[in-house]
Amino acid sequence: MEEFEASISAKKTKAIYISTVFGIAMVLLMIGLLGLILVHANNLSRYVKENIVLNIIVDDAARETDVLQLQKQLDTNPFVKNTQYVSKELAARNLQKDLGEDFVKFLGYNPLLSSIDVYLKADYANNANIAQFKAQLQKNPLVKEVIYQQSLVDLMNQKLASISLVILAFAGIFLVVSVALINNTIRLAIYSQRFLIKSMQLVGATKGFIRKPFLLYGIWHGLLGGLIAIILLIGMLYLATIQIPDLVILQNYTEFGIVFLGVIGLGIFISAFSTYLAVSKFLRLKIYDLYR
């Protein structure tokens, strides 16, 4: 009879631990998803900023060798990500494709000028830095004009800043809710072991001795929950990439690795800390308080 009761108790304990692990995993999955959303949003912001084009129109009298030398100087500028030289002939061919007709033959000459398309680094893609960069360029006698869409740059930075603030605020709120959910899951699991905790205390076990196995279980549960969440996140990333192939350009596997490590670390920390608090609470309670 005692063996049967022990078997039933062991099954209940096992079921509690399994439900705890999956409860932690589901919460960590949501945290991981939010982390991946933040990574993609940051990379999207960087991608948009780094695709802003500054058209440096070169003086028609400038020699091509001098223009190419200017391009090399621009490539070494800390503001610049990369550049592309567009000759008069290439500009004409591109415009012919857009218009669908040979305007050079119609006019009898090519009215377009050579130019250098400059793509700035994301950190410098704002009107203040662009204005400074433009002022430097206009001192060069080879440069006839620098063209960019100032209003578009302003609008883009304002929208991206607003979106980033909303996402960060949502992330902060969600993180607090997630911690509370994991904490409640752990507390319920420890609650089922409250009589065992008190029994160990009554027979003379020290608080540290009693806490140790629970803390080890808490760490193990946090680790398992984190690994399950990561497996699910990888599966979701794979499906998202299949559905939206262009998503690949926003993916950075180093950042994904940081998110995954953060999920595991957060799971272990919250689980261990919540376990410590829950066990400590039942160690402080009197026997008659355990029935409340």
Wavefront OBJ file of the C-alpha trace (Angstrom):
o trace
v 0.000 0.000 0.000
v 2.814 2.377 0.903
v 4.605 1.523 -2.347
v 1.418 2.296 -4.308
v 1.021 5.666 -2.564
v 4.692 6.441 -3.188
v 4.222 5.589 -6.860
v 1.188 7.884 -7.126
v 3.101 10.675 -5.379
v 6.086 10.243 -7.716
v 3.800 10.405 -10.779
v 2.149 13.584 -9.479
v 5.537 15.167 -8.799
v 6.762 14.216 -12.261
v 3.621 15.663 -13.863
v 4.105 18.900 -11.909
v 7.707 19.193 -13.041
v 6.807 18.515 -16.689
v 4.041 21.123 -16.637
v 6.455 23.570 -14.971
v 9.078 23.057 -17.688
v 6.557 23.547 -20.502
v 5.045 26.547 -18.725
v 8.492 28.145 -18.518
v 9.206 27.176 -22.146
v 6.045 28.876 -23.431
v 6.826 32.106 -21.591
v 10.456 32.032 -22.775
v 9.187 31.392 -26.302
v 7.252 34.658 -26.190
v 10.290 36.482 -24.784
v 12.436 34.981 -27.549
v 9.915 36.022 -30.205
v 9.978 39.554 -28.882
v 13.784 39.481 -28.941
v 13.775 38.340 -32.578
v 11.267 41.060 -33.457
v 13.602 43.644 -31.890
v 16.559 42.244 -33.860
v 14.631 42.324 -37.144
v 13.260 45.811 -36.424
v 16.754 47.124 -35.684
v 18.176 45.504 -38.823
v 15.284 46.846 -40.907
v 15.956 50.339 -39.570
v 19.644 49.981 -40.426
v 18.843 48.588 -43.884
v 16.498 51.487 -44.703
v 19.003 54.099 -43.497
v 21.883 52.535 -45.415
v 19.865 52.640 -48.643
v 19.466 56.414 -48.612
v 21.307 57.687 -51.708
v 23.251 60.905 -52.015
v 23.778 61.761 -55.680
v 27.015 63.674 -56.142
v 26.758 65.323 -59.553
v 30.196 65.774 -61.054
v 31.242 68.771 -63.126
v 31.032 68.004 -66.844
v 34.593 69.208 -67.392
v 36.034 66.796 -64.825
v 38.237 63.976 -66.076
v 37.149 60.407 -65.317
v 40.443 59.650 -63.549
v 39.823 62.575 -61.177
v 36.262 61.399 -60.550
v 37.487 57.879 -59.741
v 40.061 59.377 -57.376
v 37.254 61.293 -55.664
v 35.327 58.035 -55.327
v 38.318 56.399 -53.603
v 38.499 59.322 -51.159
v 34.792 58.948 -50.414
v 35.217 55.213 -49.729
v 37.654 56.058 -46.901
v 35.293 58.600 -45.316
v 33.903 57.396 -41.923
v 30.397 58.507 -42.952
v 30.350 56.348 -46.088
v 29.323 52.681 -46.333
v 29.912 52.296 -50.066
v 29.827 54.237 -53.324
v 28.962 53.602 -56.966
v 30.287 55.553 -59.926
v 27.649 56.249 -62.604
v 29.149 57.458 -65.875
v 27.227 59.584 -68.412
v 26.793 56.530 -70.640
v 25.509 54.313 -67.801
v 23.117 57.041 -66.638
v 21.802 57.335 -70.205
v 21.263 53.587 -70.509
v 19.429 53.490 -67.163
v 17.161 56.364 -68.169
v 16.480 54.740 -71.556
v 15.290 51.603 -69.741
v 12.983 53.706 -67.550
v 11.582 55.755 -70.462
v 11.445 52.902 -72.942
v 12.936 55.009 -75.746
v 16.320 56.331 -76.899
v 16.239 59.995 -75.848
v 19.929 60.467 -76.787
v 19.144 59.752 -80.459
v 16.141 62.087 -80.262
v 18.121 64.971 -78.719
v 21.301 64.292 -80.630
v 23.472 64.425 -77.497
v 23.621 63.065 -73.925
v 22.528 65.818 -71.495
v 23.220 63.738 -68.380
v 26.234 64.229 -66.115
v 28.431 61.670 -64.405
v 27.676 61.119 -60.756
v 28.715 59.158 -57.681
v 25.973 57.465 -55.649
v 26.940 57.516 -51.977
v 25.351 55.232 -49.370
v 25.936 56.362 -45.798
v 26.374 54.242 -42.700
v 23.186 53.962 -40.642
v 24.575 55.998 -37.719
v 25.135 58.999 -40.004
v 21.909 58.794 -42.022
v 20.305 61.908 -40.537
v 19.972 65.450 -41.819
v 22.497 66.960 -39.388
v 25.311 64.620 -40.442
v 24.268 64.692 -44.102
v 24.347 68.509 -44.092
v 27.853 68.413 -42.610
v 28.949 65.837 -45.188
v 27.365 67.855 -48.007
v 29.197 71.012 -46.913
v 32.517 69.139 -47.068
v 31.739 67.806 -50.543
v 30.750 71.171 -51.997
v 34.236 72.514 -51.259
v 35.584 70.100 -53.861
v 35.854 71.758 -57.323
v 34.843 68.490 -59.023
v 31.448 68.489 -57.297
v 28.735 70.443 -59.064
v 25.788 69.517 -56.837
v 24.806 67.129 -54.043
v 21.212 65.892 -54.205
v 19.235 63.983 -51.588
v 15.661 63.957 -50.304
v 15.878 65.932 -47.078
v 12.172 65.632 -46.207
v 12.282 61.865 -46.721
v 15.293 61.524 -44.389
v 13.512 63.542 -41.692
v 10.284 61.566 -42.030
v 12.129 58.246 -42.031
v 14.081 59.038 -38.852
v 10.974 60.285 -37.050
v 8.949 57.193 -37.967
v 11.745 54.775 -37.091
v 12.308 56.503 -33.738
v 8.593 56.307 -32.901
v 8.382 52.638 -33.878
v 11.497 51.827 -31.824
v 10.049 53.511 -28.720
v 6.764 51.608 -29.062
v 8.555 48.267 -29.478
v 10.887 48.945 -26.523
v 7.966 49.975 -24.289
v 6.066 46.858 -25.279
v 9.189 44.759 -24.650
v 9.603 46.201 -21.161
v 5.978 45.537 -20.210
v 6.065 42.044 -21.671
v 9.294 41.222 -19.828
v 7.710 42.173 -16.485
v 4.608 40.088 -17.261
v 6.770 37.144 -18.345
v 8.796 37.231 -15.130
v 5.570 37.286 -13.128
v 4.172 34.298 -15.061
v 7.312 32.195 -14.589
v 7.423 33.167 -10.921
v 3.808 32.074 -10.408
v 4.453 28.782 -12.226
v 7.431 28.043 -9.960
v 5.533 29.048 -6.820
v 2.688 26.660 -7.669
v 5.166 23.834 -8.249
v 6.913 24.501 -4.902
v 3.541 24.847 -3.174
v 2.849 21.177 -3.887
v 6.095 20.338 -2.051
v 5.453 22.526 1.005
v 4.850 19.591 3.384
v 8.060 17.906 2.249
v 9.964 21.144 2.875
v 8.527 21.512 6.362
v 9.125 17.818 7.162
v 12.797 18.140 6.227
v 13.035 21.229 8.412
v 11.409 19.472 11.385
v 13.901 16.593 11.308
v 16.790 19.036 11.578
v 17.824 19.767 7.973
v 19.408 23.185 7.489
v 17.814 25.762 5.213
v 20.732 25.563 2.777
v 20.459 21.759 2.630
v 16.719 21.984 1.919
v 17.087 24.711 -0.729
v 19.888 23.033 -2.672
v 17.928 20.260 -4.483
v 15.059 22.645 -5.254
v 17.479 25.223 -6.663
v 19.172 22.569 -8.808
v 15.762 21.504 -10.115
v 14.924 25.153 -10.743
v 18.110 25.662 -12.768
v 17.475 22.428 -14.682
v 13.886 23.415 -15.423
v 14.975 26.857 -16.621
v 17.610 25.276 -18.882
v 15.159 22.741 -20.337
v 12.497 25.413 -20.822
v 15.041 27.634 -22.604
v 16.177 24.816 -24.918
v 12.586 23.922 -25.823
v 11.851 27.598 -26.519
v 14.945 27.889 -28.751
v 13.981 24.796 -30.769
v 10.534 26.303 -31.345
v 12.059 29.689 -32.249
v 14.374 28.099 -34.822
v 11.383 26.325 -36.345
v 9.438 29.600 -36.520
v 12.403 31.396 -38.119
v 12.683 28.657 -40.720
v 8.969 28.852 -41.578
v 9.073 32.661 -41.679
v 12.037 32.557 -44.091
v 10.167 30.151 -46.365
v 7.074 32.356 -46.368
v 9.040 35.633 -46.719
v 12.339 34.938 -48.552
v 13.365 38.629 -48.401
v 13.561 38.282 -44.621
v 17.034 36.776 -45.118
v 18.565 40.222 -45.676
v 17.510 41.265 -42.153
v 18.855 38.171 -40.424
v 22.052 38.222 -38.409
v 23.002 34.868 -36.908
v 25.330 36.427 -34.332
v 22.428 38.494 -32.987
v 20.194 35.400 -33.060
v 22.803 33.579 -30.975
v 22.771 36.412 -28.432
v 18.959 36.242 -28.248
v 19.054 32.449 -27.753
v 21.697 32.711 -25.016
v 19.631 35.467 -23.406
v 16.540 33.223 -23.426
v 18.438 30.384 -21.710
v 20.124 32.739 -19.236
v 16.857 34.472 -18.392
v 15.085 31.124 -17.962
v 17.752 29.811 -15.587
v 17.958 33.044 -13.589
v 14.214 33.604 -13.180
v 13.573 29.931 -12.402
v 16.369 29.716 -9.817
v 15.483 33.042 -8.196
v 11.761 32.243 -8.050
v 12.551 28.820 -6.579
v 14.733 30.413 -3.921
v 12.002 32.864 -2.932
v 9.272 30.195 -2.884
v 11.271 27.718 -0.804
v 12.334 30.469 1.597
v 8.705 31.460 2.065
v 7.639 27.940 3.084
v 10.650 27.599 5.358
v 9.461 30.652 7.285
v 5.852 29.483 7.623
v 4.496 27.772 10.716
v 3.010 24.306 10.343
v -0.608 25.441 10.668
v -0.023 28.086 7.944
v 0.712 25.330 5.422
v -2.972 24.384 5.313
v -4.125 27.854 4.323
l 1 2 3 4 5 6 7 8 9 10 11 12 13 14 15 16 17 18 19 20 21 22 23 24 25 26 27 28 29 30 31 32 33 34 35 36 37 38 39 40 41 42 43 44 45 46 47 48 49 50 51 52 53 54 55 56 57 58 59 60 61 62 63 64 65 66 67 68 69 70 71 72 73 74 75 76 77 78 79 80 81 82 83 84 85 86 87 88 89 90 91 92 93 94 95 96 97 98 99 100 101 102 103 104 105 106 107 108 109 110 111 112 113 114 115 116 117 118 119 120 121 122 123 124 125 126 127 128 129 130 131 132 133 134 135 136 137 138 139 140 141 142 143 144 145 146 147 148 149 150 151 152 153 154 155 156 157 158 159 160 161 162 163 164 165 166 167 168 169 170 171 172 173 174 175 176 177 178 179 180 181 182 183 184 185 186 187 188 189 190 191 192 193 194 195 196 197 198 199 200 201 202 203 204 205 206 207 208 209 210 211 212 213 214 215 216 217 218 219 220 221 222 223 224 225 226 227 228 229 230 231 232 233 234 235 236 237 238 239 240 241 242 243 244 245 246 247 248 249 250 251 252 253 254 255 256 257 258 259 260 261 262 263 264 265 266 267 268 269 270 271 272 273 274 275 276 277 278 279 280 281 282 283 284 285 286 287 288 289 290 291 292
